[in-house]
């Protein structure tokens, strides 16, 4: 009975880690990455549409992203959306595709991005602890309703704590890797 509760919590924690990994990818480093454009939407015929649905992305050089729209009519909307985003790039259109050259990151900007990544990591840790809290309450409710014994509740709580610790460590590892990536020139 408690194993199902712990498995459910673990599944939610895995989802939080996957979300954090995607969230970290949106923070730009020194090289161009299509994930940086994940949260940008262009106004496509009156509908906000994610850029991934409107164009293909390629990186001919480490700091350059080439965006090629599937529909040439969306070129202006994509260019506007990239220019208005918080990426800090000035897109240049040649009539068929858009070239975005990422400026070199300054030390100050790298530190700023590191702070952003740390706050995203803390949000992920809080979410994992929230999943732990909900599972723990479910275990305590089962113990209170005499569906499980006290010993089983204690064992389940220890297993839940170990699972939580493992997932928080994974978030910390992701954070360290991203910080290292950000601070390397």
TIRO-2110 file (N, C-alpha, C; in Angstrom, 1 decimal):
// TIRO-2110
0.8, -1.2, 0.0, N, 1, A
0.0, 0.0, 0.0, CA, 1, A
0.9, 1.3, 0.0, C, 1, A
1.8, 1.3, 0.9, N, 2, A
2.7, 2.5, 1.0, CA, 2, A
3.6, 2.6, -0.2, C, 2, A
3.9, 1.4, -0.8, N, 3, A
4.8, 1.4, -2.0, CA, 3, A
4.2, 2.2, -3.1, C, 3, A
2.9, 2.1, -3.3, N, 4, A
2.2, 2.8, -4.3, CA, 4, A
2.3, 4.3, -4.1, C, 4, A
2.1, 4.7, -2.9, N, 5, A
2.2, 6.1, -2.5, CA, 5, A
3.6, 6.6, -2.9, C, 5, A
4.7, 5.9, -2.5, N, 6, A
6.0, 6.3, -2.7, CA, 6, A
6.3, 6.3, -4.2, C, 6, A
5.8, 5.3, -4.9, N, 7, A
6.1, 5.3, -6.4, CA, 7, A
5.4, 6.5, -7.1, C, 7, A
4.2, 6.8, -6.6, N, 8, A
3.5, 8.0, -7.2, CA, 8, A
4.3, 9.2, -6.9, C, 8, A
4.8, 9.4, -5.7, N, 9, A
5.6, 10.6, -5.4, CA, 9, A
6.9, 10.6, -6.2, C, 9, A
7.5, 9.4, -6.4, N, 10, A
8.8, 9.3, -7.1, CA, 10, A
8.5, 9.7, -8.6, C, 10, A
7.4, 9.3, -9.1, N, 11, A
7.0, 9.6, -10.5, CA, 11, A
6.9, 11.2, -10.7, C, 11, A
6.3, 11.8, -9.7, N, 12, A
6.1, 13.2, -9.7, CA, 12, A
7.4, 14.0, -9.6, C, 12, A
8.3, 13.4, -8.7, N, 13, A
9.6, 14.0, -8.6, CA, 13, A
10.5, 13.9, -9.8, C, 13, A
10.3, 12.7, -10.5, N, 14, A
11.0, 12.6, -11.8, CA, 14, A
10.5, 13.6, -12.8, C, 14, A
9.2, 13.9, -12.8, N, 15, A
8.6, 14.9, -13.7, CA, 15, A
9.2, 16.3, -13.4, C, 15, A
9.4, 16.5, -12.1, N, 16, A
9.9, 17.8, -11.7, CA, 16, A
11.4, 18.0, -12.2, C, 16, A
12.1, 16.9, -12.1, N, 17, A
13.5, 16.9, -12.6, CA, 17, A
13.6, 17.1, -14.1, C, 17, A
12.7, 16.5, -14.8, N, 18, A
12.6, 16.6, -16.3, CA, 18, A
12.2, 18.1, -16.6, C, 18, A
11.3, 18.7, -15.9, N, 19, A
10.9, 20.1, -16.1, CA, 19, A
12.1, 21.0, -15.8, C, 19, A
12.8, 20.7, -14.7, N, 20, A
14.0, 21.6, -14.4, CA, 20, A
15.0, 21.5, -15.5, C, 20, A
15.3, 20.3, -16.0, N, 21, A
16.3, 20.1, -17.1, CA, 21, A
15.9, 21.0, -18.3, C, 21, A
14.6, 20.9, -18.7, N, 22, A
14.1, 21.7, -19.8, CA, 22, A
14.2, 23.2, -19.5, C, 22, A
13.9, 23.6, -18.2, N, 23, A
13.9, 25.0, -17.8, CA, 23, A
15.4, 25.5, -17.8, C, 23, A
16.3, 24.7, -17.4, N, 24, A
17.7, 25.1, -17.4, CA, 24, A
18.2, 25.3, -18.9, C, 24, A
17.7, 24.5, -19.8, N, 25, A
18.1, 24.6, -21.2, CA, 25, A
17.7, 25.9, -21.8, C, 25, A
16.7, 26.6, -21.3, N, 26, A
16.2, 27.8, -21.8, CA, 26, A
17.1, 29.0, -21.4, C, 26, A
18.0, 28.8, -20.4, N, 27, A
18.9, 29.8, -20.0, CA, 27, A
20.1, 29.8, -20.9, C, 27, A
20.4, 30.8, -21.6, N, 28, A
21.5, 30.8, -22.6, CA, 28, A
22.9, 30.7, -22.0, C, 28, A
23.7, 30.0, -22.7, N, 29, A
25.1, 30.0, -22.3, CA, 29, A
25.9, 30.6, -23.5, C, 29, A
27.1, 30.4, -23.6, N, 30, A
27.9, 31.0, -24.6, CA, 30, A
27.6, 30.5, -26.0, C, 30, A
26.9, 29.3, -26.2, N, 31, A
26.7, 28.8, -27.5, CA, 31, A
25.2, 28.8, -27.8, C, 31, A
24.9, 28.8, -29.1, N, 32, A
23.5, 28.8, -29.6, CA, 32, A
22.9, 27.4, -29.4, C, 32, A
21.6, 27.5, -28.9, N, 33, A
20.9, 26.2, -28.6, CA, 33, A
19.4, 26.5, -29.0, C, 33, A
18.8, 25.6, -29.7, N, 34, A
17.4, 25.8, -30.1, CA, 34, A
16.5, 25.9, -28.9, C, 34, A
16.8, 25.3, -27.8, N, 35, A
16.0, 25.3, -26.6, CA, 35, A
15.9, 26.7, -26.0, C, 35, A
16.8, 27.6, -26.4, N, 36, A
16.7, 29.0, -25.9, CA, 36, A
15.4, 29.7, -26.5, C, 36, A
14.9, 29.2, -27.6, N, 37, A
13.8, 29.8, -28.2, CA, 37, A
12.4, 29.1, -27.8, C, 37, A
12.5, 28.1, -26.9, N, 38, A
11.3, 27.3, -26.5, CA, 38, A
10.2, 28.2, -26.0, C, 38, A
10.4, 29.2, -25.3, N, 39, A
9.4, 30.0, -24.6, CA, 39, A
8.9, 31.2, -25.4, C, 39, A
9.5, 31.3, -26.6, N, 40, A
9.1, 32.5, -27.5, CA, 40, A
8.0, 32.1, -28.4, C, 40, A
7.0, 33.0, -28.5, N, 41, A
5.8, 32.7, -29.3, CA, 41, A
5.7, 33.9, -30.3, C, 41, A
5.4, 33.5, -31.6, N, 42, A
5.2, 34.6, -32.6, CA, 42, A
3.7, 34.7, -32.9, C, 42, A
3.2, 35.9, -33.3, N, 43, A
1.9, 36.1, -33.6, CA, 43, A
1.7, 35.6, -35.1, C, 43, A
1.1, 34.4, -35.2, N, 44, A
1.0, 33.7, -36.5, CA, 44, A
-0.5, 33.8, -36.9, C, 44, A
-0.9, 34.6, -37.8, N, 45, A
-2.3, 34.8, -38.2, CA, 45, A
-3.2, 35.1, -37.0, C, 45, A
-2.7, 35.9, -36.1, N, 46, A
-3.6, 36.3, -34.9, CA, 46, A
-3.5, 35.3, -33.8, C, 46, A
-2.7, 34.2, -33.9, N, 47, A
-2.6, 33.2, -32.8, CA, 47, A
-1.2, 33.2, -32.3, C, 47, A
-1.0, 33.3, -31.0, N, 48, A
0.4, 33.1, -30.5, CA, 48, A
0.8, 31.7, -30.7, C, 48, A
1.9, 31.4, -31.4, N, 49, A
2.3, 30.1, -31.8, CA, 49, A
3.8, 29.9, -31.4, C, 49, A
4.2, 28.8, -30.7, N, 50, A
5.6, 28.6, -30.4, CA, 50, A
6.5, 28.6, -31.6, C, 50, A
7.7, 29.1, -31.5, N, 51, A
8.6, 29.1, -32.7, CA, 51, A
8.9, 27.7, -33.2, C, 51, A
8.9, 26.7, -32.4, N, 52, A
9.3, 25.4, -32.8, CA, 52, A
8.2, 24.8, -33.8, C, 52, A
7.0, 25.4, -33.7, N, 53, A
6.0, 24.9, -34.7, CA, 53, A
6.0, 25.7, -36.0, C, 53, A
6.8, 26.8, -36.0, N, 54, A
6.8, 27.7, -37.2, CA, 54, A
8.1, 27.6, -38.0, C, 54, A
9.1, 27.0, -37.4, N, 55, A
10.4, 27.1, -38.1, CA, 55, A
11.3, 25.9, -37.7, C, 55, A
12.4, 25.7, -38.5, N, 56, A
13.4, 24.8, -38.1, CA, 56, A
14.6, 25.6, -37.6, C, 56, A
15.4, 25.0, -36.8, N, 57, A
16.6, 25.7, -36.2, CA, 57, A
17.8, 24.9, -36.6, C, 57, A
18.9, 25.7, -36.9, N, 58, A
20.2, 25.0, -37.1, CA, 58, A
21.2, 26.0, -36.6, C, 58, A
22.4, 25.4, -36.3, N, 59, A
23.5, 26.2, -35.7, CA, 59, A
24.7, 26.0, -36.5, C, 59, A
24.9, 26.9, -37.6, N, 60, A
26.1, 26.7, -38.4, CA, 60, A
27.4, 27.1, -37.7, C, 60, A
27.3, 27.9, -36.7, N, 61, A
28.5, 28.3, -35.9, CA, 61, A
28.1, 28.2, -34.4, C, 61, A
29.1, 28.1, -33.5, N, 62, A
28.7, 28.0, -32.1, CA, 62, A
27.8, 29.1, -31.5, C, 62, A
28.0, 30.3, -32.0, N, 63, A
27.2, 31.4, -31.4, CA, 63, A
26.1, 32.0, -32.4, C, 63, A
25.8, 31.2, -33.4, N, 64, A
24.9, 31.6, -34.4, CA, 64, A
23.7, 30.6, -34.5, C, 64, A
22.5, 31.1, -34.6, N, 65, A
21.3, 30.3, -34.8, CA, 65, A
20.7, 30.7, -36.1, C, 65, A
20.4, 29.8, -37.0, N, 66, A
19.7, 30.1, -38.2, CA, 66, A
18.3, 29.5, -38.1, C, 66, A
17.3, 30.4, -38.2, N, 67, A
15.9, 30.0, -38.1, CA, 67, A
15.3, 30.1, -39.5, C, 67, A
14.8, 29.0, -40.0, N, 68, A
14.2, 28.9, -41.3, CA, 68, A
12.7, 28.6, -41.2, C, 68, A
11.8, 29.6, -41.4, N, 69, A
10.4, 29.3, -41.3, CA, 69, A
9.8, 28.3, -42.3, C, 69, A
8.9, 27.5, -41.9, N, 70, A
8.2, 26.6, -42.8, CA, 70, A
7.3, 27.4, -43.8, C, 70, A
6.8, 28.5, -43.3, N, 71, A
5.9, 29.4, -44.1, CA, 71, A
6.6, 30.7, -44.2, C, 71, A
7.0, 31.2, -45.4, N, 72, A
7.7, 32.4, -45.6, CA, 72, A
6.9, 33.6, -45.1, C, 72, A
5.6, 33.5, -45.0, N, 73, A
4.8, 34.6, -44.5, CA, 73, A
4.9, 34.8, -43.1, C, 73, A
5.5, 33.9, -42.3, N, 74, A
5.7, 34.0, -40.9, CA, 74, A
7.1, 34.6, -40.6, C, 74, A
7.9, 34.9, -41.6, N, 75, A
9.2, 35.4, -41.4, CA, 75, A
9.2, 36.7, -40.5, C, 75, A
8.4, 37.7, -40.9, N, 76, A
8.4, 38.9, -40.1, CA, 76, A
7.9, 38.7, -38.7, C, 76, A
6.9, 37.9, -38.5, N, 77, A
6.4, 37.7, -37.1, CA, 77, A
7.4, 37.0, -36.3, C, 77, A
8.2, 36.0, -36.8, N, 78, A
9.2, 35.4, -36.1, CA, 78, A
10.3, 36.3, -35.7, C, 78, A
10.7, 37.1, -36.7, N, 79, A
11.8, 38.1, -36.5, CA, 79, A
11.4, 39.1, -35.4, C, 79, A
10.1, 39.5, -35.4, N, 80, A
9.6, 40.5, -34.4, CA, 80, A
9.6, 39.8, -33.0, C, 80, A
9.2, 38.5, -32.9, N, 81, A
9.1, 37.8, -31.7, CA, 81, A
10.5, 37.6, -31.1, C, 81, A
11.5, 37.3, -31.9, N, 82, A
12.9, 37.1, -31.4, CA, 82, A
13.4, 38.4, -30.9, C, 82, A
13.2, 39.5, -31.7, N, 83, A
13.7, 40.8, -31.3, CA, 83, A
13.1, 41.3, -30.0, C, 83, A
11.8, 41.0, -29.8, N, 84, A
11.1, 41.5, -28.6, CA, 84, A
11.4, 40.6, -27.4, C, 84, A
12.0, 39.4, -27.6, N, 85, A
12.2, 38.5, -26.5, CA, 85, A
13.4, 39.0, -25.6, C, 85, A
13.6, 38.4, -24.5, N, 86, A
14.6, 38.8, -23.5, CA, 86, A
16.0, 38.1, -23.8, C, 86, A
16.2, 37.6, -25.0, N, 87, A
17.4, 36.9, -25.4, CA, 87, A
18.6, 37.9, -25.6, C, 87, A
18.2, 39.1, -26.0, N, 88, A
19.3, 40.1, -26.2, CA, 88, A
20.0, 39.9, -27.6, C, 88, A
19.3, 39.4, -28.6, N, 89, A
19.9, 39.2, -29.9, CA, 89, A
19.1, 40.1, -30.9, C, 89, A
19.8, 40.5, -31.9, N, 90, A
19.2, 41.3, -33.0, CA, 90, A
19.2, 40.4, -34.2, C, 90, A
18.0, 39.9, -34.5, N, 91, A
17.9, 39.0, -35.7, CA, 91, A
18.0, 39.7, -37.0, C, 91, A
18.7, 39.1, -38.0, N, 92, A
18.8, 39.7, -39.3, CA, 92, A
18.2, 38.7, -40.3, C, 92, A
17.3, 39.3, -41.1, N, 93, A
16.6, 38.4, -42.1, CA, 93, A
17.2, 38.6, -43.5, C, 93, A
17.3, 37.5, -44.3, N, 94, A
17.7, 37.6, -45.6, CA, 94, A
16.6, 37.3, -46.6, C, 94, A
15.4, 37.3, -46.2, N, 95, A
14.2, 37.1, -47.0, CA, 95, A
13.7, 35.6, -47.0, C, 95, A
14.6, 34.7, -46.6, N, 96, A
14.2, 33.3, -46.5, CA, 96, A
14.5, 32.7, -45.1, C, 96, A
15.4, 33.3, -44.4, N, 97, A
15.7, 32.8, -43.1, CA, 97, A
16.2, 33.9, -42.2, C, 97, A
16.3, 33.6, -40.9, N, 98, A
16.7, 34.6, -39.9, CA, 98, A
17.9, 34.2, -39.2, C, 98, A
18.9, 35.0, -39.2, N, 99, A
20.2, 34.7, -38.5, CA, 99, A
20.3, 35.5, -37.2, C, 99, A
20.5, 34.7, -36.2, N, 100, A
20.6, 35.4, -34.8, CA, 100, A
22.1, 35.1, -34.3, C, 100, A
22.8, 36.2, -34.2, N, 101, A
24.2, 36.0, -33.6, CA, 101, A
24.1, 36.4, -32.2, C, 101, A
24.5, 35.5, -31.3, N, 102, A
24.5, 35.7, -29.9, CA, 102, A
25.7, 36.5, -29.5, C, 102, A
25.6, 37.6, -28.8, N, 103, A
26.7, 38.3, -28.3, CA, 103, A
27.5, 37.5, -27.2, C, 103, A
28.8, 37.8, -27.2, N, 104, A
29.6, 37.1, -26.1, CA, 104, A
29.1, 37.5, -24.8, C, 104, A
29.0, 36.6, -23.9, N, 105, A
28.5, 36.9, -22.5, CA, 105, A
29.5, 37.6, -21.7, C, 105, A
29.2, 38.6, -21.0, N, 106, A
30.1, 39.3, -20.1, CA, 106, A
30.1, 38.6, -18.8, C, 106, A
31.1, 38.8, -18.0, N, 107, A
31.2, 38.2, -16.7, CA, 107, A
29.9, 38.5, -15.8, C, 107, A
29.5, 39.8, -15.9, N, 108, A
28.3, 40.2, -15.1, CA, 108, A
27.1, 39.5, -15.6, C, 108, A
26.9, 39.3, -16.9, N, 109, A
25.7, 38.6, -17.4, CA, 109, A
25.8, 37.1, -17.0, C, 109, A
27.0, 36.5, -17.0, N, 110, A
27.1, 35.1, -16.6, CA, 110, A
26.7, 35.0, -15.2, C, 110, A
27.1, 35.9, -14.3, N, 111, A
26.7, 35.8, -12.9, CA, 111, A
25.2, 36.0, -12.7, C, 111, A
24.6, 36.9, -13.6, N, 112, A
23.2, 37.1, -13.5, CA, 112, A
22.4, 35.8, -13.9, C, 112, A
22.9, 35.2, -15.0, N, 113, A
22.3, 33.9, -15.4, CA, 113, A
22.5, 32.8, -14.4, C, 113, A
23.6, 32.8, -13.7, N, 114, A
23.8, 31.8, -12.6, CA, 114, A
22.8, 32.0, -11.5, C, 114, A
22.5, 33.3, -11.2, N, 115, A
21.4, 33.5, -10.1, CA, 115, A
20.1, 33.0, -10.6, C, 115, A
19.8, 33.2, -11.9, N, 116, A
18.5, 32.7, -12.4, CA, 116, A
18.4, 31.2, -12.3, C, 116, A
19.5, 30.6, -12.7, N, 117, A
19.5, 29.1, -12.6, CA, 117, A
19.4, 28.6, -11.2, C, 117, A
20.0, 29.3, -10.3, N, 118, A
19.9, 28.9, -8.9, CA, 118, A
18.5, 29.0, -8.4, C, 118, A
17.8, 30.1, -8.8, N, 119, A
16.4, 30.2, -8.3, CA, 119, A
15.5, 29.2, -9.0, C, 119, A
15.8, 28.8, -10.2, N, 120, A
15.0, 27.7, -10.9, CA, 120, A
15.3, 26.4, -10.1, C, 120, A
16.5, 26.2, -9.7, N, 121, A
16.8, 24.9, -9.0, CA, 121, A
16.1, 24.9, -7.6, C, 121, A
16.1, 26.1, -7.0, N, 122, A
15.4, 26.1, -5.7, CA, 122, A
13.9, 25.9, -5.9, C, 122, A
13.3, 26.4, -7.0, N, 123, A
11.9, 26.1, -7.2, CA, 123, A
11.7, 24.6, -7.4, C, 123, A
12.6, 23.9, -8.1, N, 124, A
12.5, 22.5, -8.3, CA, 124, A
12.6, 21.7, -7.0, C, 124, A
13.5, 22.2, -6.1, N, 125, A
13.7, 21.5, -4.8, CA, 125, A
12.4, 21.7, -4.0, C, 125, A
11.8, 22.9, -4.0, N, 126, A
10.5, 23.1, -3.3, CA, 126, A
9.4, 22.2, -3.9, C, 126, A
9.4, 22.0, -5.2, N, 127, A
8.4, 21.2, -5.8, CA, 127, A
8.6, 19.7, -5.3, C, 127, A
9.8, 19.3, -5.3, N, 128, A
10.1, 17.9, -4.8, CA, 128, A
9.7, 17.7, -3.3, C, 128, A
10.0, 18.7, -2.5, N, 129, A
9.6, 18.6, -1.1, CA, 129, A
8.1, 18.7, -1.0, C, 129, A
7.4, 19.4, -1.9, N, 130, A
6.0, 19.4, -1.9, CA, 130, A
5.4, 18.0, -2.2, C, 130, A
6.0, 17.3, -3.1, N, 131, A
5.6, 16.0, -3.5, CA, 131, A
5.8, 15.0, -2.3, C, 131, A
6.9, 15.2, -1.6, N, 132, A
7.2, 14.5, -0.4, CA, 132, A
6.1, 14.7, 0.7, C, 132, A
5.8, 16.0, 0.9, N, 133, A
4.8, 16.4, 1.9, CA, 133, A
3.4, 15.7, 1.6, C, 133, A
3.0, 15.7, 0.4, N, 134, A
1.7, 15.1, 0.0, CA, 134, A
1.7, 13.6, 0.3, C, 134, A
2.8, 12.9, -0.1, N, 135, A
2.9, 11.5, 0.1, CA, 135, A
3.0, 11.2, 1.6, C, 135, A
3.7, 12.0, 2.3, N, 136, A
3.8, 11.7, 3.8, CA, 136, A
2.4, 11.9, 4.4, C, 136, A
1.7, 12.9, 4.0, N, 137, A
0.3, 13.0, 4.6, CA, 137, A
-0.6, 11.8, 4.2, C, 137, A
-0.4, 11.3, 3.0, N, 138, A
-1.2, 10.1, 2.6, CA, 138, A
-0.8, 8.9, 3.5, C, 138, A
0.5, 8.8, 3.8, N, 139, A
1.0, 7.7, 4.6, CA, 139, A
0.4, 7.8, 6.1, C, 139, A
0.5, 9.0, 6.6, N, 140, A
0.0, 9.3, 8.0, CA, 140, A
-1.5, 9.0, 8.0, C, 140, A
-2.2, 9.4, 7.0, N, 141, A
-3.7, 9.2, 7.0, CA, 141, A
-4.0, 7.7, 7.0, C, 141, A
-3.2, 6.9, 6.3, N, 142, A
-3.4, 5.4, 6.3, CA, 142, A
-3.1, 4.9, 7.7, C, 142, A
-2.0, 5.4, 8.3, N, 143, A
-1.7, 4.9, 9.7, CA, 143, A
-2.8, 5.3, 10.7, C, 143, A
-3.3, 6.5, 10.5, N, 144, A
-4.3, 7.0, 11.4, CA, 144, A
-5.6, 6.2, 11.3, C, 144, A
-5.9, 5.8, 10.0, N, 145, A
-7.1, 5.0, 9.7, CA, 145, A
-6.9, 3.5, 10.0, C, 145, A
-5.8, 3.2, 10.5, N, 146, A
-5.4, 1.8, 10.9, CA, 146, A
-5.3, 0.9, 9.7, C, 146, A
-5.1, 1.4, 8.5, N, 147, A
-4.9, 0.6, 7.3, CA, 147, A
-3.5, 0.0, 7.2, C, 147, A
-2.6, 0.7, 7.9, N, 148, A
-1.2, 0.2, 8.0, CA, 148, A
-0.7, 0.3, 9.4, C, 148, A
0.3, -0.4, 9.8, N, 149, A
0.8, -0.3, 11.1, CA, 149, A
1.8, 0.8, 11.3, C, 149, A
2.1, 1.1, 12.5, N, 150, A
3.1, 2.2, 12.8, CA, 150, A
4.5, 1.9, 12.2, C, 150, A
4.9, 0.6, 12.3, N, 151, A
6.2, 0.2, 11.8, CA, 151, A
6.3, 0.4, 10.3, C, 151, A
5.2, 0.0, 9.6, N, 152, A
5.2, 0.2, 8.2, CA, 152, A
5.2, 1.7, 7.8, C, 152, A
4.5, 2.5, 8.6, N, 153, A
4.5, 3.9, 8.3, CA, 153, A
5.8, 4.5, 8.5, C, 153, A
6.6, 4.1, 9.5, N, 154, A
7.9, 4.6, 9.8, CA, 154, A
8.9, 4.2, 8.6, C, 154, A
8.7, 2.9, 8.2, N, 155, A
9.6, 2.4, 7.1, CA, 155, A
9.3, 3.2, 5.8, C, 155, A
8.0, 3.4, 5.6, N, 156, A
7.6, 4.2, 4.4, CA, 156, A
8.1, 5.6, 4.4, C, 156, A
8.1, 6.2, 5.6, N, 157, A
8.6, 7.5, 5.8, CA, 157, A
10.1, 7.6, 5.5, C, 157, A
10.9, 6.6, 6.0, N, 158, A
12.3, 6.5, 5.7, CA, 158, A
12.6, 6.4, 4.2, C, 158, A
11.8, 5.5, 3.6, N, 159, A
12.0, 5.3, 2.1, CA, 159, A
11.6, 6.6, 1.3, C, 159, A
10.6, 7.3, 1.8, N, 160, A
10.2, 8.5, 1.1, CA, 160, A
11.3, 9.6, 1.3, C, 160, A
11.9, 9.6, 2.5, N, 161, A
13.0, 10.6, 2.8, CA, 161, A
14.2, 10.3, 1.9, C, 161, A
14.5, 9.0, 1.7, N, 162, A
15.7, 8.6, 0.9, CA, 162, A
15.4, 8.9, -0.6, C, 162, A
14.2, 8.7, -1.0, N, 163, A
13.8, 9.1, -2.4, CA, 163, A
13.9, 10.6, -2.6, C, 163, A
13.4, 11.3, -1.6, N, 164, A
13.4, 12.8, -1.7, CA, 164, A
14.9, 13.3, -1.8, C, 164, A
15.7, 12.7, -0.9, N, 165, A
17.2, 13.1, -0.9, CA, 165, A
17.8, 12.8, -2.2, C, 165, A
17.5, 11.6, -2.8, N, 166, A
18.1, 11.3, -4.1, CA, 166, A
17.7, 12.3, -5.2, C, 166, A
16.4, 12.7, -5.2, N, 167, A
16.0, 13.6, -6.3, CA, 167, A
16.5, 15.0, -6.1, C, 167, A
16.6, 15.4, -4.8, N, 168, A
17.2, 16.8, -4.6, CA, 168, A
18.7, 16.8, -5.0, C, 168, A
19.4, 15.6, -4.8, N, 169, A
20.8, 15.5, -5.2, CA, 169, A
20.9, 15.6, -6.7, C, 169, A
19.9, 15.1, -7.4, N, 170, A
19.9, 15.2, -8.9, CA, 170, A
19.7, 16.6, -9.3, C, 170, A
18.9, 17.3, -8.7, N, 171, A
18.7, 18.8, -9.0, CA, 171, A
20.0, 19.5, -8.7, C, 171, A
20.7, 19.2, -7.6, N, 172, A
21.9, 19.8, -7.3, CA, 172, A
23.0, 19.5, -8.4, C, 172, A
23.0, 18.3, -8.9, N, 173, A
24.0, 17.9, -9.9, CA, 173, A
23.7, 18.7, -11.2, C, 173, A
22.4, 18.8, -11.5, N, 174, A
22.0, 19.6, -12.7, CA, 174, A
22.5, 21.0, -12.6, C, 174, A
22.3, 21.6, -11.4, N, 175, A
22.6, 23.0, -11.1, CA, 175, A
24.1, 23.2, -11.3, C, 175, A
24.9, 22.3, -10.7, N, 176, A
26.4, 22.4, -10.8, CA, 176, A
26.9, 22.3, -12.2, C, 176, A
26.3, 21.4, -13.0, N, 177, A
26.6, 21.3, -14.4, CA, 177, A
26.3, 22.6, -15.2, C, 177, A
25.1, 23.1, -14.9, N, 178, A
24.7, 24.3, -15.6, CA, 178, A
25.6, 25.5, -15.2, C, 178, A
25.9, 25.6, -13.9, N, 179, A
26.8, 26.7, -13.5, CA, 179, A
28.1, 26.6, -14.1, C, 179, A
28.7, 25.4, -14.2, N, 180, A
30.0, 25.2, -14.8, CA, 180, A
29.9, 25.6, -16.3, C, 180, A
28.8, 25.2, -17.0, N, 181, A
28.6, 25.6, -18.4, CA, 181, A
28.5, 27.1, -18.5, C, 181, A
27.8, 27.8, -17.6, N, 182, A
27.7, 29.2, -17.7, CA, 182, A
29.0, 29.9, -17.5, C, 182, A
29.8, 29.5, -16.5, N, 183, A
31.0, 30.2, -16.1, CA, 183, A
32.2, 29.9, -17.0, C, 183, A
32.1, 28.9, -17.8, N, 184, A
33.2, 28.6, -18.7, CA, 184, A
33.2, 29.5, -19.9, C, 184, A
34.3, 30.0, -20.3, N, 185, A
34.4, 31.0, -21.4, CA, 185, A
34.7, 30.3, -22.7, C, 185, A
END
